[in-house]
């Protein structure tokens, strides 16, 4: 018996099919570039466990991040014999899930993680939710107790299908071993098509132990699953007309552009339109920061120019963006005079938060490909719009309110300086993976991103502990690139056990611990909104003579190189030393000021018009124009 598909959650990939809609037949997911073997002419007699391994091989999986336990143990036996799958033994299931997500985000391929039943499966809930929020293609395979024990509260039983129902794109419970190849083929297809996302496959131990026949499906029948990829021509024409005639247009670029692999098409549209672009936290690198029309990141900690541009726009063209509360601020006051064009693969996103004048459902690569010639046709008929006054205003904001910071008065390092030097010395070909908090925002602000997939972070869920395992996964997927985990001392302590995984498996990531001895972002809010009452935010990790833990000693204990930097004069030399080490993971403890804050800032729930450039300093624009 297979349970699935379940009813689509609110964040579905498309509208549910009407009962009369015929089944959609799609090719099975089988990337030729990653499958080295061939499907046998005749079906194979195997166990269910062997069928899982064979199915992963034929689906194109290359790496599995996992940890064994009783219910999944039958699969780990044939996994040992596979010559096409690399299994990486993680130290915690959460680490395995984030590693699979980091691998997927860095490569564009489907990430795979594996865990046992009960607590093993529930430890995957956070990375699954994280992947769901950030549209990361992920397949999580979990063991389940035997079919006859399901529902009896058996040892290490948990209803992981029910638990993950709201945070997966789709999930399955498999009790019949004959269903395994089809279900895994479907899981990979669903995870990687339409709006990408996580799919969970829960397989009963009894199904793994039973005899079955392995036969890889050549086509998949998925009634009700039909993501729209081709945009409607009429909507494209209207969007082109609006973009060609607007006087204050802004291209609001979201992470969907990166997931659609549409960076080249985006740049072509930016160049042709002459319009400014803002790239959200999830879209950093979709348009090079060096591009003169890139105003930077909008939102709570965005640039003044990006935030102001959206507020003053007469047209917003949103591309794969969600109108997230961190971008819009108080929604009722966001971009009050803007006409909105919203293009997204997921129709559930369009109009969800902000009313839309021109909705476009489609794959962004196709949307942008179709939009460019229509825009050029409009320009040919009516000429290009006069954006001189708009750019004069934008450049005034950029010049008056550039990103910057003050040197700390307490003698410790400025975290912004450390992070900017990491970016400058490592270069745009590196991959930067942030945790969550102040260091995440500084990394988004002060590193210059010139290409997509060079910036990985937990944008939607905001998961502390994401950085180290996600960097590990990214390095596995892109072994020839330098991979930096830029982490906070709080985040780092949540998943740093994966340093052991990195050391043992020759995954030489570099970790920059931005150590302010505090839960930094929480402390910043306590400073600003709680009268500097620092309740439970002192971590005792960096300031003074006591370091608990001592990150340099911890790195050494995990088989890594540990370095510490406490003075500005040593920053460059320390980073260069870390870059020279390519045969071991490196952990650098940068002792930074706990009083450093992330600016600009829009306080939660207030209008973007109230952005502060620094504490007590707001741009003096006419808020009524």
VEXDREN-2710 file (C-alpha; in Angstrom, 1 decimal):
% VEXDREN-2710
k/r/px/py/pz
1/UNK/0.0/0.0/0.0
2/UNK/1.2/3.5/-0.8
3/UNK/-0.2/6.6/0.8
4/UNK/0.1/9.5/-1.6
5/UNK/-0.3/11.9/-3.1
6/UNK/-1.7/13.7/-0.1
7/UNK/-4.0/16.7/-0.6
8/UNK/-2.0/19.7/-1.7
9/UNK/-1.0/22.1/1.1
10/UNK/-1.6/25.8/0.7
11/UNK/1.9/26.2/-1.0
12/UNK/1.1/23.8/-3.8
13/UNK/2.8/23.8/-7.2
14/UNK/-0.4/24.4/-9.0
15/UNK/-4.2/24.2/-8.8
16/UNK/-5.7/20.8/-8.1
17/UNK/-6.9/19.1/-11.2
18/UNK/-10.6/18.8/-11.9
19/UNK/-12.0/15.2/-11.7
20/UNK/-12.3/14.9/-15.4
21/UNK/-8.6/15.9/-16.1
22/UNK/-6.7/13.0/-17.7
23/UNK/-3.5/11.7/-16.2
24/UNK/-0.4/13.5/-17.1
25/UNK/2.3/11.2/-18.4
26/UNK/5.9/12.5/-17.9
27/UNK/9.3/11.0/-18.5
28/UNK/10.9/9.3/-15.4
29/UNK/13.6/11.4/-13.8
30/UNK/16.8/9.8/-15.0
31/UNK/19.6/12.3/-15.7
32/UNK/21.9/10.7/-18.2
33/UNK/24.8/12.7/-17.1
34/UNK/24.8/11.1/-13.6
35/UNK/23.7/7.5/-14.4
36/UNK/26.6/5.4/-15.2
37/UNK/24.8/2.1/-15.5
38/UNK/21.9/1.0/-17.6
39/UNK/18.4/-0.3/-16.9
40/UNK/18.5/-4.1/-17.3
41/UNK/16.4/-5.5/-20.1
42/UNK/14.7/-7.9/-17.8
43/UNK/13.3/-7.1/-14.3
44/UNK/15.5/-8.1/-11.4
45/UNK/14.5/-10.2/-8.4
46/UNK/15.6/-8.3/-5.3
47/UNK/14.7/-7.4/-1.8
48/UNK/12.8/-4.1/-1.2
49/UNK/16.0/-2.8/0.4
50/UNK/18.0/-3.6/-2.8
51/UNK/15.2/-2.0/-4.8
52/UNK/15.6/1.3/-2.8
53/UNK/19.3/1.4/-3.7
54/UNK/18.8/0.5/-7.3
55/UNK/16.1/3.1/-7.6
56/UNK/18.3/5.8/-6.1
57/UNK/21.0/4.9/-8.7
58/UNK/18.6/5.1/-11.6
59/UNK/17.1/8.3/-10.4
60/UNK/20.5/9.9/-10.8
61/UNK/21.4/10.3/-7.1
62/UNK/25.2/10.6/-6.5
63/UNK/25.4/11.2/-2.8
64/UNK/23.3/10.2/0.2
65/UNK/23.8/11.9/3.6
66/UNK/22.5/9.7/6.3
67/UNK/22.8/7.7/9.5
68/UNK/21.5/4.2/10.1
69/UNK/19.1/2.8/12.7
70/UNK/16.9/-0.2/13.2
71/UNK/14.1/0.5/10.7
72/UNK/16.4/1.6/7.9
73/UNK/19.1/-0.9/8.5
74/UNK/18.0/-3.4/5.8
75/UNK/18.7/-0.7/3.2
76/UNK/22.2/0.0/4.6
77/UNK/23.3/-3.5/3.8
78/UNK/22.9/-3.3/0.0
79/UNK/24.0/0.3/0.1
80/UNK/27.4/-0.9/1.1
81/UNK/27.7/-2.7/-2.2
82/UNK/26.7/0.2/-4.5
83/UNK/29.4/1.5/-6.7
84/UNK/27.3/4.4/-7.9
85/UNK/26.2/6.0/-4.6
86/UNK/28.5/7.7/-2.1
87/UNK/27.1/7.5/1.4
88/UNK/28.3/10.1/3.9
89/UNK/27.8/9.2/7.5
90/UNK/26.7/12.3/9.3
91/UNK/26.7/12.8/13.1
92/UNK/23.1/14.0/13.4
93/UNK/20.1/13.6/11.1
94/UNK/19.5/17.4/11.0
95/UNK/23.1/17.7/9.7
96/UNK/22.3/15.2/7.0
97/UNK/19.2/17.1/5.9
98/UNK/21.0/20.5/5.7
99/UNK/23.9/18.8/3.9
100/UNK/21.5/17.4/1.3
101/UNK/20.0/20.9/0.9
102/UNK/23.4/22.5/0.6
103/UNK/24.4/20.0/-2.0
104/UNK/21.1/20.7/-3.9
105/UNK/21.5/24.5/-3.7
106/UNK/25.1/24.5/-4.9
107/UNK/24.5/22.1/-7.8
108/UNK/20.9/22.4/-8.8
109/UNK/20.5/18.6/-8.4
110/UNK/18.2/16.8/-6.0
111/UNK/19.7/16.4/-2.6
112/UNK/19.2/13.0/-0.8
113/UNK/19.2/12.3/2.9
114/UNK/18.3/9.1/4.8
115/UNK/17.3/8.4/8.4
116/UNK/15.6/5.7/10.5
117/UNK/12.2/5.8/12.0
118/UNK/11.0/7.7/15.1
119/UNK/13.6/10.2/16.4
120/UNK/15.7/9.7/13.3
121/UNK/12.9/10.8/11.1
122/UNK/11.7/13.6/13.4
123/UNK/15.3/15.0/13.4
124/UNK/14.7/15.7/9.7
125/UNK/11.7/17.9/10.3
126/UNK/13.8/21.1/10.6
127/UNK/15.8/20.6/7.4
128/UNK/12.7/19.5/5.5
129/UNK/10.8/22.6/6.7
130/UNK/13.8/24.7/5.7
131/UNK/13.9/23.2/2.2
132/UNK/10.2/23.7/1.8
133/UNK/10.4/27.4/2.7
134/UNK/13.4/28.0/0.3
135/UNK/12.2/25.8/-2.5
136/UNK/15.1/23.4/-2.4
137/UNK/14.8/20.0/-4.3
138/UNK/15.2/17.3/-1.6
139/UNK/14.2/13.7/-1.3
140/UNK/14.2/12.4/2.3
141/UNK/14.0/8.6/2.7
142/UNK/13.0/7.3/6.2
143/UNK/12.6/3.9/7.5
144/UNK/9.3/3.0/9.3
145/UNK/8.4/0.2/11.6
146/UNK/7.0/-3.0/10.0
147/UNK/3.6/-2.6/8.3
148/UNK/1.8/-4.8/10.8
149/UNK/3.1/-2.5/13.7
150/UNK/2.1/0.8/12.1
151/UNK/-0.4/2.5/14.5
152/UNK/0.5/0.4/17.5
153/UNK/2.9/2.9/19.1
154/UNK/5.7/0.4/18.4
155/UNK/9.3/1.1/19.4
156/UNK/10.6/4.1/17.5
157/UNK/7.4/4.6/15.6
158/UNK/6.4/8.1/14.6
159/UNK/3.9/9.2/12.0
160/UNK/6.4/11.1/9.9
161/UNK/4.1/11.3/7.0
162/UNK/1.5/13.1/9.1
163/UNK/4.1/15.2/10.8
164/UNK/5.6/16.5/7.6
165/UNK/2.4/16.9/5.7
166/UNK/2.4/20.7/5.8
167/UNK/6.1/21.1/5.1
168/UNK/6.6/18.8/2.1
169/UNK/5.7/19.3/-1.5
170/UNK/4.6/15.7/-1.3
171/UNK/5.1/12.6/0.7
172/UNK/4.5/8.8/0.7
173/UNK/4.2/5.9/3.0
174/UNK/5.3/2.7/1.2
175/UNK/4.3/-0.8/2.6
176/UNK/4.3/-2.7/-0.7
177/UNK/7.9/-3.4/-2.0
178/UNK/6.6/-3.5/-5.6
179/UNK/5.8/0.3/-5.3
180/UNK/9.4/1.3/-4.4
181/UNK/10.8/2.1/-7.9
182/UNK/7.7/4.1/-9.0
183/UNK/7.5/6.0/-5.8
184/UNK/11.2/7.0/-5.8
185/UNK/11.0/8.0/-9.5
186/UNK/8.0/10.1/-8.7
187/UNK/9.7/11.7/-5.7
188/UNK/12.7/12.8/-7.7
189/UNK/10.4/14.2/-10.5
190/UNK/8.1/16.1/-8.1
191/UNK/11.1/17.5/-6.0
192/UNK/12.8/18.9/-9.1
193/UNK/10.0/20.1/-11.3
194/UNK/7.6/23.1/-11.0
195/UNK/8.5/24.9/-7.8
196/UNK/11.2/22.7/-6.3
197/UNK/10.7/21.4/-2.8
198/UNK/11.2/18.4/-0.4
199/UNK/9.5/15.1/-0.9
200/UNK/9.5/12.5/1.9
201/UNK/9.4/8.7/1.2
202/UNK/8.7/6.7/4.4
203/UNK/9.2/2.9/3.8
204/UNK/8.1/0.2/6.1
205/UNK/10.9/-2.2/7.3
206/UNK/8.7/-5.1/6.2
207/UNK/8.7/-3.8/2.7
208/UNK/12.5/-3.6/2.7
209/UNK/12.8/-7.2/3.9
210/UNK/10.3/-8.6/1.4
211/UNK/11.2/-10.0/-2.0
212/UNK/10.1/-8.0/-5.0
213/UNK/10.9/-7.3/-8.6
214/UNK/12.9/-4.2/-9.6
215/UNK/11.8/-2.5/-12.8
216/UNK/12.6/1.2/-13.3
217/UNK/9.5/3.0/-14.7
218/UNK/9.9/4.5/-18.1
219/UNK/7.1/7.0/-17.6
220/UNK/5.2/8.4/-14.6
221/UNK/1.4/8.9/-14.4
222/UNK/0.7/11.8/-12.1
223/UNK/-2.9/13.0/-12.3
224/UNK/-3.3/16.4/-10.7
225/UNK/0.4/17.3/-10.9
226/UNK/0.8/19.6/-13.9
227/UNK/2.9/22.7/-13.1
228/UNK/2.5/25.4/-15.7
229/UNK/5.8/26.4/-17.3
230/UNK/4.8/28.3/-20.4
231/UNK/3.4/31.8/-19.5
232/UNK/0.3/33.2/-21.1
233/UNK/1.2/35.4/-24.1
234/UNK/-1.4/38.1/-23.3
235/UNK/0.0/38.6/-19.8
236/UNK/3.6/38.8/-21.2
237/UNK/2.5/41.5/-23.6
238/UNK/0.8/43.5/-20.9
239/UNK/3.9/43.2/-18.6
240/UNK/6.1/44.4/-21.5
241/UNK/3.8/47.4/-22.1
242/UNK/3.9/48.4/-18.5
243/UNK/7.7/48.0/-18.3
244/UNK/8.1/50.0/-21.4
245/UNK/6.0/52.9/-20.2
246/UNK/6.7/53.2/-16.5
247/UNK/8.7/56.1/-15.2
248/UNK/9.8/54.6/-11.9
249/UNK/10.0/50.8/-12.5
250/UNK/11.8/48.3/-10.3
251/UNK/12.6/44.7/-11.0
252/UNK/12.0/42.9/-7.7
253/UNK/14.1/39.7/-8.1
254/UNK/13.5/36.7/-5.8
255/UNK/15.1/33.4/-5.2
256/UNK/12.9/31.8/-7.9
257/UNK/15.2/33.3/-10.5
258/UNK/18.1/31.2/-9.1
259/UNK/16.0/28.0/-8.8
260/UNK/14.9/28.5/-12.4
261/UNK/18.5/28.9/-13.5
262/UNK/17.5/32.1/-15.2
263/UNK/20.3/34.5/-14.3
264/UNK/21.4/35.0/-17.9
265/UNK/17.8/35.8/-19.0
266/UNK/17.4/38.2/-16.0
267/UNK/20.5/40.1/-16.9
268/UNK/19.3/40.4/-20.5
269/UNK/16.0/41.9/-19.3
270/UNK/17.8/44.3/-16.9
271/UNK/20.0/45.5/-19.7
272/UNK/17.2/46.0/-22.2
273/UNK/14.8/47.7/-19.7
274/UNK/17.2/50.1/-18.1
275/UNK/15.3/49.6/-14.9
276/UNK/16.9/49.2/-11.5
277/UNK/16.8/45.8/-9.9
278/UNK/16.8/44.7/-6.3
279/UNK/17.9/41.2/-5.3
280/UNK/16.3/39.7/-2.2
281/UNK/18.2/37.7/0.5
282/UNK/17.5/34.5/-1.5
283/UNK/18.4/36.1/-4.8
284/UNK/21.9/37.4/-4.0
285/UNK/24.0/36.6/-7.0
286/UNK/21.1/36.3/-9.5
287/UNK/22.3/39.6/-10.9
288/UNK/26.0/40.5/-10.4
289/UNK/26.5/43.1/-7.6
290/UNK/28.9/44.8/-10.0
291/UNK/26.0/45.5/-12.4
292/UNK/25.3/49.3/-12.3
293/UNK/21.5/48.7/-12.2
294/UNK/21.7/46.5/-9.1
295/UNK/20.6/48.5/-6.1
296/UNK/21.3/45.6/-3.7
297/UNK/19.1/43.8/-1.2
298/UNK/15.7/45.2/-0.2
299/UNK/13.9/44.6/3.1
300/UNK/14.5/44.8/6.8
301/UNK/18.3/45.0/6.5
302/UNK/18.4/46.1/2.8
303/UNK/20.1/49.1/1.3
304/UNK/18.3/52.4/1.6
305/UNK/18.3/52.7/-2.2
306/UNK/16.7/49.3/-2.6
307/UNK/14.0/49.9/0.0
308/UNK/13.3/53.4/-1.2
309/UNK/13.1/52.3/-4.8
310/UNK/10.3/49.9/-4.0
311/UNK/8.5/52.4/-1.9
312/UNK/8.6/55.1/-4.6
313/UNK/8.1/52.8/-7.6
314/UNK/5.2/53.2/-10.0
315/UNK/5.7/49.7/-11.3
316/UNK/7.1/46.6/-9.6
317/UNK/7.9/43.6/-11.7
318/UNK/8.3/40.7/-9.2
319/UNK/10.2/37.7/-10.5
320/UNK/10.1/34.6/-8.3
321/UNK/9.6/36.6/-5.1
322/UNK/7.1/36.1/-2.3
323/UNK/6.4/39.6/-1.0
324/UNK/7.7/38.3/2.2
325/UNK/7.1/40.3/5.4
326/UNK/10.9/40.9/5.8
327/UNK/10.8/42.7/2.4
328/UNK/7.5/44.5/2.6
329/UNK/7.5/45.7/6.2
330/UNK/4.0/46.8/7.1
331/UNK/2.2/45.4/4.1
332/UNK/-0.5/48.1/3.9
333/UNK/2.1/50.8/3.4
334/UNK/4.4/48.9/1.0
335/UNK/4.9/50.5/-2.5
336/UNK/1.5/52.3/-2.2
337/UNK/1.5/53.7/-5.8
338/UNK/3.0/50.8/-7.7
339/UNK/1.3/48.7/-10.3
340/UNK/2.4/45.1/-9.7
341/UNK/3.4/42.5/-12.2
342/UNK/4.1/39.2/-10.5
343/UNK/5.6/36.2/-12.3
344/UNK/6.0/32.9/-10.4
345/UNK/5.9/29.1/-11.1
346/UNK/3.6/28.7/-8.1
347/UNK/0.2/30.3/-8.7
348/UNK/-0.5/30.1/-4.9
349/UNK/2.1/32.8/-4.4
350/UNK/0.5/35.3/-6.8
351/UNK/-1.8/37.6/-4.9
352/UNK/-1.2/35.8/-1.6
353/UNK/0.2/38.9/0.1
354/UNK/-0.1/41.8/-2.3
355/UNK/-2.8/42.4/-4.9
356/UNK/-1.5/41.9/-8.4
357/UNK/-2.4/43.7/-11.6
358/UNK/-0.7/41.4/-14.0
359/UNK/-0.3/37.8/-12.8
360/UNK/2.1/35.5/-14.8
361/UNK/2.3/31.8/-14.0
362/UNK/5.2/30.1/-15.5
363/UNK/8.8/29.0/-15.3
364/UNK/10.9/32.1/-14.9
365/UNK/13.4/31.1/-17.5
366/UNK/10.5/30.9/-20.0
367/UNK/8.8/34.0/-18.7
368/UNK/12.0/36.1/-19.1
369/UNK/12.8/34.5/-22.5
370/UNK/9.3/35.5/-23.7
371/UNK/9.3/38.9/-22.1
372/UNK/12.5/40.2/-23.6
373/UNK/11.4/40.3/-27.3
374/UNK/8.0/41.7/-26.3
375/UNK/9.8/44.5/-24.4
376/UNK/12.1/45.2/-27.4
377/UNK/9.0/45.3/-29.7
378/UNK/7.4/47.9/-27.4
379/UNK/10.7/49.9/-27.5
380/UNK/10.7/49.7/-31.3
381/UNK/7.2/51.1/-31.5
382/UNK/7.2/53.7/-28.8
383/UNK/10.9/54.2/-27.9
384/UNK/12.6/53.6/-24.6
385/UNK/11.1/55.3/-21.5
386/UNK/12.8/58.3/-20.0
387/UNK/14.2/57.1/-16.7
388/UNK/16.8/59.9/-16.3
389/UNK/15.0/61.5/-13.4
390/UNK/14.4/58.2/-11.7
391/UNK/18.1/57.2/-11.9
392/UNK/19.1/60.7/-10.7
393/UNK/17.0/60.0/-7.6
394/UNK/18.3/56.5/-7.1
395/UNK/21.9/57.5/-7.5
396/UNK/21.4/60.3/-5.0
397/UNK/20.1/57.7/-2.5
398/UNK/23.0/55.3/-3.3
399/UNK/25.6/58.1/-2.9
400/UNK/24.1/59.5/0.3
401/UNK/23.4/56.2/2.1
402/UNK/26.0/53.6/1.1
403/UNK/26.5/50.5/3.2
404/UNK/29.0/51.2/5.9
405/UNK/29.9/50.6/9.6
406/UNK/31.7/52.2/12.5
407/UNK/34.8/50.8/14.0
408/UNK/34.1/49.3/17.4
409/UNK/35.1/51.3/20.5
410/UNK/35.7/48.2/22.6
411/UNK/38.9/47.1/20.9
412/UNK/37.4/44.0/19.2
413/UNK/37.1/43.4/15.5
414/UNK/34.4/44.9/13.3
415/UNK/32.5/41.9/12.0
416/UNK/31.7/43.7/8.8
417/UNK/35.4/44.2/8.1
418/UNK/36.1/40.5/8.7
419/UNK/33.3/39.3/6.4
420/UNK/34.1/41.8/3.6
421/UNK/37.8/40.7/3.7
422/UNK/36.8/37.0/3.5
423/UNK/34.8/37.9/0.4
424/UNK/37.5/40.0/-1.2
425/UNK/40.3/37.5/-0.5
426/UNK/38.3/34.4/-1.6
427/UNK/36.7/35.9/-4.6
428/UNK/33.4/35.5/-6.5
429/UNK/34.1/31.9/-7.5
430/UNK/33.8/30.8/-3.9
431/UNK/30.6/29.6/-2.2
432/UNK/29.5/31.4/1.0
433/UNK/27.1/29.6/3.4
434/UNK/25.7/31.6/6.3
435/UNK/24.0/30.7/9.5
436/UNK/21.2/32.9/10.8
437/UNK/21.5/36.2/12.5
438/UNK/23.7/39.3/12.3
439/UNK/26.5/37.5/10.5
440/UNK/24.0/36.3/7.9
441/UNK/22.9/39.9/7.2
442/UNK/26.5/41.2/7.1
443/UNK/27.5/38.4/4.7
444/UNK/24.5/39.3/2.5
445/UNK/25.5/43.0/2.6
446/UNK/29.3/43.0/2.5
447/UNK/30.3/40.2/0.2
448/UNK/30.0/41.0/-3.5
449/UNK/28.1/38.2/-5.3
450/UNK/28.7/38.0/-9.0
451/UNK/27.1/34.6/-9.9
452/UNK/24.1/32.5/-8.8
453/UNK/24.5/29.6/-6.4
454/UNK/27.4/31.3/-4.7
455/UNK/25.3/32.4/-1.7
456/UNK/23.5/29.8/0.4
457/UNK/21.5/30.6/3.5
458/UNK/18.3/29.7/5.4
459/UNK/16.1/32.6/4.2
460/UNK/12.5/31.5/4.9
461/UNK/12.8/29.4/8.1
462/UNK/15.8/31.2/9.6
463/UNK/17.4/28.0/10.9
464/UNK/20.3/28.3/13.3
465/UNK/22.7/25.4/12.7
466/UNK/22.2/25.5/8.9
467/UNK/25.6/26.7/7.9
468/UNK/28.2/24.0/8.8
469/UNK/26.3/21.0/7.3
470/UNK/25.0/23.0/4.3
471/UNK/28.6/24.1/3.6
472/UNK/29.6/20.4/3.9
473/UNK/27.0/19.5/1.3
474/UNK/28.0/22.3/-1.0
475/UNK/31.6/21.3/-0.9
476/UNK/30.7/17.7/-1.7
477/UNK/28.7/19.0/-4.7
478/UNK/31.3/21.5/-5.8
479/UNK/34.6/20.1/-4.6
480/UNK/36.8/22.4/-6.7
481/UNK/35.4/25.6/-5.2
482/UNK/36.4/27.2/-1.9
483/UNK/33.5/26.9/0.5
484/UNK/33.1/29.2/3.5
485/UNK/30.7/28.6/6.3
486/UNK/30.2/32.0/7.8
487/UNK/28.6/31.2/11.1
488/UNK/27.8/32.8/14.5
489/UNK/29.0/31.4/17.8
490/UNK/25.4/30.5/18.6
491/UNK/24.6/28.8/15.4
492/UNK/28.0/27.0/15.3
493/UNK/27.3/25.2/18.5
494/UNK/24.1/23.7/17.2
495/UNK/25.6/21.5/14.4
496/UNK/29.4/21.8/14.7
497/UNK/29.6/18.0/15.2
498/UNK/29.5/17.7/11.4
499/UNK/33.1/18.9/11.5
500/UNK/33.9/15.3/12.3
501/UNK/32.0/14.2/9.2
502/UNK/34.1/16.7/7.2
503/UNK/37.4/15.6/8.7
504/UNK/36.8/11.9/8.2
505/UNK/35.4/12.2/4.7
506/UNK/38.0/14.7/3.3
507/UNK/35.6/17.6/2.9
508/UNK/37.8/20.7/3.6
509/UNK/35.3/23.4/4.3
510/UNK/36.4/26.6/6.0
511/UNK/34.4/28.0/8.9
512/UNK/34.5/31.6/10.0
513/UNK/33.0/31.9/13.4
514/UNK/31.9/35.5/13.9
515/UNK/32.3/35.3/17.6
516/UNK/30.6/38.1/19.5
517/UNK/30.1/35.9/22.6
518/UNK/26.4/36.5/22.2
519/UNK/23.2/35.6/20.4
520/UNK/23.9/38.7/18.4
521/UNK/20.6/39.5/16.6
522/UNK/18.6/38.8/19.7
523/UNK/21.0/41.1/21.6
524/UNK/20.5/43.8/19.0
525/UNK/16.7/43.7/19.4
526/UNK/17.2/43.7/23.2
527/UNK/19.3/46.9/22.8
528/UNK/16.8/48.6/20.5
529/UNK/13.5/47.4/21.9
530/UNK/14.0/46.1/25.4
531/UNK/16.0/48.9/27.1
532/UNK/19.3/47.0/26.8
533/UNK/18.1/44.2/29.2
534/UNK/20.2/41.3/27.9
535/UNK/18.2/38.4/29.1
536/UNK/19.9/35.1/28.3
537/UNK/22.0/36.2/25.3
538/UNK/25.5/36.0/26.7
539/UNK/27.2/32.8/25.4
540/UNK/30.7/33.3/27.1
541/UNK/32.4/32.1/24.0
542/UNK/34.8/34.9/23.1
543/UNK/35.3/37.9/25.3
544/UNK/37.7/37.9/28.2
545/UNK/40.0/35.1/29.2
546/UNK/37.4/32.3/29.3
547/UNK/36.2/30.7/26.1
548/UNK/33.5/28.1/26.7
549/UNK/33.9/26.3/24.4
550/UNK/37.4/27.2/23.1
551/UNK/36.7/26.9/19.3
552/UNK/40.4/26.4/18.5
553/UNK/40.6/23.5/20.8
554/UNK/37.3/22.2/19.6
555/UNK/38.5/22.3/16.0
556/UNK/41.6/20.4/16.9
557/UNK/39.5/17.8/18.7
558/UNK/37.5/17.3/15.6
559/UNK/40.6/16.8/13.4
560/UNK/40.4/20.3/11.9
561/UNK/42.9/23.2/11.9
562/UNK/41.9/25.8/14.5
563/UNK/42.9/29.5/14.2
564/UNK/42.0/32.5/16.2
565/UNK/42.1/36.2/15.1
566/UNK/41.6/39.1/17.6
567/UNK/43.2/42.1/15.9
568/UNK/42.5/43.9/12.7
569/UNK/46.2/43.7/11.7
570/UNK/45.9/39.9/11.6
571/UNK/42.7/39.6/9.7
572/UNK/44.1/39.3/6.2
573/UNK/47.0/37.0/7.2
574/UNK/44.6/34.7/9.1
575/UNK/42.2/34.5/6.1
576/UNK/45.1/33.8/3.7
577/UNK/46.4/31.0/6.0
578/UNK/42.9/29.4/6.0
579/UNK/42.8/29.7/2.2
580/UNK/46.2/27.9/1.9
581/UNK/45.0/24.8/3.8
582/UNK/43.1/22.6/1.4
583/UNK/43.5/19.1/2.9
584/UNK/41.7/19.7/6.2
585/UNK/38.7/21.6/7.4
586/UNK/39.6/25.0/9.0
587/UNK/37.8/26.8/11.8
588/UNK/38.7/30.4/12.4
589/UNK/37.5/32.1/15.6
590/UNK/37.2/35.8/14.9
591/UNK/36.6/37.7/18.1
592/UNK/34.3/40.6/17.2
593/UNK/32.5/43.3/19.0
594/UNK/29.2/42.4/20.6
595/UNK/28.0/46.0/20.2
596/UNK/28.1/45.9/16.4
597/UNK/24.7/46.2/14.8
598/UNK/23.2/45.5/11.4
599/UNK/22.2/48.7/9.6
600/UNK/20.2/49.8/7.8
601/UNK/17.1/48.4/9.6
602/UNK/13.4/48.5/9.3
603/UNK/11.8/47.4/12.6
604/UNK/9.4/44.4/12.3
605/UNK/5.9/45.4/11.4
606/UNK/6.5/49.1/10.6
607/UNK/6.5/50.8/7.3
608/UNK/9.5/50.7/5.1
609/UNK/9.2/54.5/5.0
610/UNK/10.6/54.3/8.6
611/UNK/13.9/52.7/7.6
612/UNK/16.8/53.8/9.7
613/UNK/20.2/54.2/8.1
614/UNK/21.8/54.0/11.5
615/UNK/20.5/54.3/15.0
616/UNK/18.4/57.4/15.2
617/UNK/19.2/58.4/11.6
618/UNK/16.5/58.1/8.9
619/UNK/16.6/59.3/5.3
620/UNK/14.8/62.6/4.9
621/UNK/12.7/61.9/1.8
622/UNK/9.2/63.3/1.2
623/UNK/7.0/60.5/2.5
624/UNK/3.9/62.0/0.9
625/UNK/5.0/62.3/-2.7
END
